[in-house]
Every structure is written in structure tokens, then in C-alpha cells.
Amino acid sequence: MSSSQPRLNLVVLRSPDIHRAAEFYRRLGLSFTLHKHGSGPEHYASENSGMVFEIYPLGAKSTPTTGTRIGFRVYNVDAILSALLETGTEVVTAPADSEWGRRAVVRDRDGHLVELVAPAVGA
């Protein structure tokens, strides 16, 4: 990738229950810390390889983020899905092999669509 190409470095989701949402994403393998900047709201942040993933509370003046679809590359779709099902996760697309590898789509308890992909061996 050329250094002049933009690189995604931040994703912020809004949730009516940030603790519940953090538990869902922990089961994907993210590690979170609680943050609060100045007079802003308490929120969760996870940083990995320069990418920051945050979960902020959905307040009266904030816009829902449920129209956003996000995807994660995971080590094992079926194992991750099993852990997510314990949180009440809805399966939108059951695990299946695809041209991208093993893939499933779930909906977190806030309504965000989350794609899980484990690359095919040798990919």
C-alpha cells in the first residue's frame, strides 16, 4: 500500500448499553479500556495496530450507528460464533465457505451487522 493511500484508523459505534456492547466485541477478541476525555462521556476503546475501535453511549443528541456494517477477520468463524451466541447474538447469515474464506454475518444486540471472515488456508 502506498503511503499516500488513506488508511482507516478509527471506528466509533453508539450503544444504549456500552457494557453489553463491549462484551459482544470482547468475544471477537478485542480488549477494551474505559476512557473519559474531559467532560465527555465514559466509553470503551480498543487499539490494535494503529486502529482504534470505540463504543460510545447512544445519547439523546447522538445519531444511531446501526446502519453501519463492520467486518472482522477472525481466526475461526465457528468458534467465535459459538461464543457470540451466548450473548444473544442473531445469526443473519450462517457460517459457510465463500471465495473470501469461511464467513458468517451476525447482528449485535444493538442492531449492527457484523461480518466475520476466516481466510481460507493458504489465502
ChimeraX attribute file (.defattr): number of C-alpha atoms within 10 A of each C-alpha:
attribute: neighborCount
match mode: 1-to-1
recipient: residues
	/A:1	6
	/A:2	6
	/A:3	6
	/A:4	6
	/A:5	7
	/A:6	8
	/A:7	11
	/A:8	9
	/A:9	12
	/A:10	12
	/A:11	13
	/A:12	13
	/A:13	21
	/A:14	21
	/A:15	23
	/A:16	15
	/A:17	14
	/A:18	20
	/A:19	15
	/A:20	15
	/A:21	21
	/A:22	23
	/A:23	16
	/A:24	21
	/A:25	18
	/A:26	15
	/A:27	18
	/A:28	21
	/A:29	12
	/A:30	15
	/A:31	16
	/A:32	18
	/A:33	11
	/A:34	12
	/A:35	14
	/A:36	11
	/A:37	8
	/A:38	7
	/A:39	6
	/A:40	9
	/A:41	12
	/A:42	15
	/A:43	20
	/A:44	22
	/A:45	20
	/A:46	20
	/A:47	15
	/A:48	10
	/A:49	6
	/A:50	11
	/A:51	13
	/A:52	14
	/A:53	19
	/A:54	21
	/A:55	24
	/A:56	23
	/A:57	19
	/A:58	16
	/A:59	12
	/A:60	7
	/A:61	6
	/A:62	10
	/A:63	10
	/A:64	18
	/A:65	15
	/A:66	15
	/A:67	9
	/A:68	11
	/A:69	13
	/A:70	13
	/A:71	12
	/A:72	12
	/A:73	15
	/A:74	18
	/A:75	15
	/A:76	15
	/A:77	24
	/A:78	19
	/A:79	12
	/A:80	15
	/A:81	21
	/A:82	12
	/A:83	15
	/A:84	22
	/A:85	15
	/A:86	10
	/A:87	15
	/A:88	12
	/A:89	18
	/A:90	17
	/A:91	17
	/A:92	13
	/A:93	12
	/A:94	14
	/A:95	17
	/A:96	12
	/A:97	14
	/A:98	13
	/A:99	8
	/A:100	11
	/A:101	17
	/A:102	21
	/A:103	23
	/A:104	22
	/A:105	21
	/A:106	21
	/A:107	19
	/A:108	21
	/A:109	17
	/A:110	18
	/A:111	17
	/A:112	19
	/A:113	20
	/A:114	19
	/A:115	19
	/A:116	25
	/A:117	24
	/A:118	20
	/A:119	19
	/A:120	13
	/A:121	7
	/A:122	4
	/A:123	7
